[in-house]
Amino acid sequence: MNLALKEAGVKPRLAAKRQLFSLSGVHFINDLMTTGLVPALLPLYKQAFDLNYTQAGLILFVSMLTSSVAQPVFGVLSDKYPNAWFMPMGICLCGFGLTASGFAPVYWLLLLCVAVSGIGSGIFHPEAMRGAYMAAGTARGTAQAIIQVGGNFGQAAGPLVLPLFLIATGLHGLGWFAIAALAGLLLVFLVMPWYQRSLEMNKKRQKLIQGRNHVTGLILLTLVVILRSWTQIGVAGFLPFLYLHQGFSLKDGELLTFLFLAAGAVGTFIGGRVSDQISRKWLLFISMAVTIPFAWLLPHVHGVLSIIVLFFFGFFVLSSFAVTVVYGQMMFPKNIGLVSGLMVGFGIGAGGIGATLIGWLSDQYGIYTIFGLFGILPMLAAVLTLFLPSERSLTAKEA
């Protein structure tokens, strides 16, 4: 919803609610099989292949490189050749790679399987984000919140699946996720007729957009997303190791990681809804600034207080997730796939690559040292947010 509609008091409305929720369901399945399960599986992969922390971080690095960092490339292709068939292709590769990783006999084949799964996710995302854009109507923040909350809950469900299922079955239990991939395919095929019709209408709309892209703004916004994702993915990946160090069981550690990620999903939804009513720039700044004290407190609290801190940490760090996608689309209104690849893919993946550095720091200085780093990253992100262009200056481009 643009600034003019906000000032006119027009209530945000979705254009295609049913299709949007279907896309959110597919996003849940996709992210469950990549960014949800891969970080959660690190302790099992580490034990099965006798890995050190650096090697475990490399698994996450490969997943993020293929699923996220490469997304802008798929986004550019999606902008030039938009095609609904990218979504089922992505889900198939994603499911195959994950299930095969449970049967990999050696470490390098494990990395290859993780890479195939990641490529599938990278293909899926830009086209799915275009679907959210076309289904949004005047409620763009809400539309992104709905589709992104599906992905966020997929990430959150990964750590939950581990204690409920995979700890008992071992890595071979990943074979059952072929059923999840089939469910994702079914949802995609239900959406495709609407999607193909909407693509033709969207092509005409894109031709009416005027104005130049705001390159500097998008670069700064991408840096903010990288810092935010380095914080979120680093905590999600290494929180079980912190709690193991404090004497918790792996099951308890994964359940607490689920709490952190589920709180982020709630924050994503609420933040997206609120962004249709207030400035996206200042909502982004507030979310980063409020995250800082909870990040500093996390490794120093215990008991019920640690649960409270963990929840609010997850809530605020991801409350700007949908906001940054819409904000980026406003800066590059003719390049929805590219922006989605940057905001949902490259920004997150580049932050996730930091997991390799985090693993190395953990080997060298201990797990508590790297958790101190997570208090600095959102502080830097909050400062960068102050230099982003105002929403008012971007509205004319989408008129």
Solvent accessible surface area in square Angstrom, and as a share of the most:
residue,aa,sasa,rsa
1,M,7,0.03
2,N,40,0.21
3,L,31,0.15
4,A,61,0.47
5,L,52,0.26
6,K,33,0.14
7,E,112,0.50
8,A,75,0.58
9,G,64,0.61
10,V,64,0.37
11,K,161,0.68
12,P,23,0.14
13,R,178,0.65
14,L,43,0.21
15,A,72,0.56
16,A,13,0.10
17,K,122,0.52
18,R,165,0.60
19,Q,23,0.10
20,L,0,0.00
21,F,109,0.46
22,S,18,0.11
23,L,0,0.00
24,S,11,0.07
25,G,24,0.23
26,V,0,0.00
27,H,2,0.01
28,F,70,0.29
29,I,17,0.09
30,N,0,0.00
31,D,7,0.04
32,L,14,0.07
33,M,0,0.00
34,T,2,0.01
35,T,24,0.14
36,G,1,0.01
37,L,0,0.00
38,V,4,0.02
39,P,8,0.05
40,A,3,0.02
41,L,0,0.00
42,L,0,0.00
43,P,14,0.09
44,L,23,0.11
45,Y,1,0.00
46,K,51,0.21
47,Q,148,0.66
48,A,65,0.50
49,F,43,0.18
50,D,129,0.67
51,L,13,0.07
52,N,76,0.39
53,Y,68,0.26
54,T,46,0.26
55,Q,66,0.29
56,A,0,0.00
57,G,0,0.00
58,L,60,0.30
59,I,0,0.00
60,L,0,0.00
61,F,52,0.22
62,V,24,0.14
63,S,2,0.01
64,M,2,0.01
65,L,73,0.36
66,T,21,0.12
67,S,2,0.01
68,S,4,0.03
69,V,31,0.18
70,A,32,0.25
71,Q,3,0.01
72,P,18,0.11
73,V,95,0.54
74,F,47,0.20
75,G,0,0.00
76,V,77,0.44
77,L,83,0.41
78,S,2,0.01
79,D,38,0.20
80,K,141,0.60
81,Y,128,0.49
82,P,32,0.20
83,N,64,0.33
84,A,2,0.02
85,W,135,0.47
86,F,49,0.21
87,M,0,0.00
88,P,6,0.04
89,M,92,0.41
90,G,0,0.00
91,I,0,0.00
92,C,62,0.37
93,L,61,0.30
94,C,0,0.00
95,G,3,0.03
96,F,132,0.55
97,G,0,0.00
98,L,3,0.02
99,T,17,0.10
100,A,27,0.21
101,S,2,0.01
102,G,4,0.04
103,F,109,0.46
104,A,16,0.12
105,P,102,0.64
106,V,64,0.37
107,Y,49,0.18
108,W,160,0.56
109,L,49,0.24
110,L,0,0.00
111,L,31,0.15
112,L,94,0.47
113,C,20,0.12
114,V,5,0.03
115,A,18,0.14
116,V,38,0.22
117,S,3,0.02
118,G,1,0.01
119,I,68,0.34
120,G,0,0.00
121,S,3,0.02
122,G,0,0.00
123,I,19,0.10
124,F,0,0.00
125,H,9,0.04
126,P,1,0.01
127,E,0,0.00
128,A,0,0.00
129,M,0,0.00
130,R,12,0.04
131,G,0,0.00
132,A,0,0.00
133,Y,7,0.03
134,M,26,0.11
135,A,0,0.00
136,A,3,0.02
137,G,34,0.33
138,T,45,0.26
139,A,3,0.02
140,R,19,0.07
141,G,0,0.00
142,T,13,0.07
143,A,1,0.00
144,Q,4,0.02
145,A,0,0.00
146,I,8,0.04
147,I,0,0.00
148,Q,1,0.00
149,V,24,0.14
150,G,8,0.07
151,G,1,0.01
152,N,2,0.01
153,F,80,0.33
154,G,0,0.00
155,Q,17,0.08
156,A,0,0.00
157,A,15,0.12
158,G,0,0.00
159,P,3,0.02
160,L,47,0.23
161,V,30,0.17
162,L,0,0.00
163,P,18,0.11
164,L,125,0.62
165,F,65,0.27
166,L,0,0.00
167,I,72,0.37
168,A,95,0.74
169,T,60,0.35
170,G,26,0.25
171,L,25,0.13
172,H,119,0.53
173,G,3,0.03
174,L,0,0.00
175,G,27,0.26
176,W,163,0.57
177,F,18,0.08
178,A,47,0.36
179,I,106,0.54
180,A,22,0.17
181,A,10,0.08
182,L,115,0.57
183,A,46,0.35
184,G,0,0.00
185,L,30,0.15
186,L,111,0.55
187,L,49,0.24
188,V,0,0.00
189,F,93,0.39
190,L,108,0.54
191,V,2,0.01
192,M,10,0.04
193,P,74,0.46
194,W,30,0.10
195,Y,0,0.00
196,Q,81,0.36
197,R,149,0.54
198,S,14,0.09
199,L,15,0.08
200,E,98,0.44
201,M,139,0.62
202,N,11,0.06
203,K,92,0.39
204,K,144,0.61
205,R,107,0.39
206,Q,30,0.13
207,K,165,0.70
208,L,133,0.66
209,I,12,0.06
210,Q,135,0.60
211,G,56,0.54
212,R,211,0.77
213,N,60,0.31
214,H,58,0.26
215,V,88,0.50
216,T,88,0.51
217,G,0,0.00
218,L,9,0.04
219,I,99,0.50
220,L,33,0.16
221,L,0,0.00
222,T,12,0.07
223,L,76,0.38
224,V,0,0.00
225,V,0,0.00
226,I,32,0.16
227,L,24,0.12
228,R,3,0.01
229,S,3,0.02
230,W,48,0.17
231,T,0,0.00
232,Q,7,0.03
233,I,9,0.04
234,G,1,0.01
235,V,0,0.00
236,A,8,0.06
237,G,1,0.01
238,F,1,0.00
239,L,0,0.00
240,P,1,0.01
241,F,13,0.06
242,L,1,0.00
243,Y,8,0.03
244,L,74,0.37
245,H,124,0.55
246,Q,47,0.21
247,G,68,0.66
248,F,80,0.34
249,S,57,0.37
250,L,38,0.19
251,K,103,0.43
252,D,61,0.32
253,G,0,0.00
254,E,0,0.00
255,L,62,0.31
256,L,24,0.12
257,T,2,0.01
258,F,57,0.24
259,L,45,0.22
260,F,2,0.01
261,L,8,0.04
262,A,15,0.12
263,A,0,0.00
264,G,0,0.00
265,A,0,0.00
266,V,57,0.33
267,G,0,0.00
268,T,0,0.00
269,F,75,0.31
270,I,78,0.40
271,G,5,0.05
272,G,0,0.00
273,R,123,0.45
274,V,59,0.34
275,S,0,0.00
276,D,1,0.01
277,Q,111,0.50
278,I,78,0.39
279,S,42,0.27
280,R,0,0.00
281,K,24,0.10
282,W,125,0.44
283,L,16,0.08
284,L,0,0.00
285,F,54,0.22
286,I,92,0.47
287,S,3,0.02
288,M,0,0.00
289,A,33,0.25
290,V,48,0.28
291,T,0,0.00
292,I,30,0.15
293,P,67,0.42
294,F,41,0.17
295,A,1,0.01
296,W,106,0.37
297,L,81,0.40
298,L,5,0.03
299,P,8,0.05
300,H,130,0.58
301,V,16,0.09
302,H,121,0.54
303,G,49,0.47
304,V,111,0.64
305,L,99,0.49
306,S,10,0.06
307,I,78,0.40
308,I,81,0.41
309,V,5,0.03
310,L,0,0.00
311,F,66,0.28
312,F,80,0.33
313,F,1,0.00
314,G,1,0.01
315,F,35,0.14
316,F,47,0.19
317,V,1,0.00
318,L,5,0.02
319,S,9,0.06
320,S,0,0.00
321,F,8,0.03
322,A,0,0.00
323,V,0,0.00
324,T,0,0.00
325,V,1,0.01
326,V,1,0.00
327,Y,0,0.00
328,G,0,0.00
329,Q,1,0.01
330,M,2,0.01
331,M,0,0.00
332,F,21,0.09
333,P,3,0.02
334,K,99,0.42
335,N,41,0.21
336,I,1,0.00
337,G,0,0.00
338,L,37,0.18
339,V,0,0.00
340,S,0,0.00
341,G,0,0.00
342,L,32,0.16
343,M,1,0.01
344,V,8,0.05
345,G,0,0.00
346,F,65,0.27
347,G,0,0.00
348,I,14,0.07
349,G,0,0.00
350,A,26,0.20
351,G,0,0.00
352,G,0,0.00
353,I,53,0.27
354,G,9,0.09
355,A,1,0.01
356,T,37,0.22
357,L,80,0.40
358,I,0,0.00
359,G,0,0.00
360,W,113,0.40
361,L,34,0.17
362,S,8,0.05
363,D,60,0.31
364,Q,102,0.45
365,Y,137,0.52
366,G,32,0.31
367,I,15,0.08
368,Y,90,0.34
369,T,71,0.41
370,I,1,0.00
371,F,2,0.01
372,G,26,0.25
373,L,42,0.21
374,F,1,0.01
375,G,0,0.00
376,I,74,0.38
377,L,6,0.03
378,P,1,0.00
379,M,83,0.37
380,L,88,0.44
381,A,0,0.00
382,A,7,0.05
383,V,77,0.44
384,L,44,0.22
385,T,0,0.00
386,L,82,0.41
387,F,140,0.59
388,L,5,0.03
389,P,20,0.13
390,S,57,0.36
391,E,9,0.04
392,R,155,0.56
393,S,65,0.42
394,L,1,0.00
395,T,20,0.11
396,A,77,0.59
397,K,26,0.11
398,E,32,0.14
399,A,102,0.79
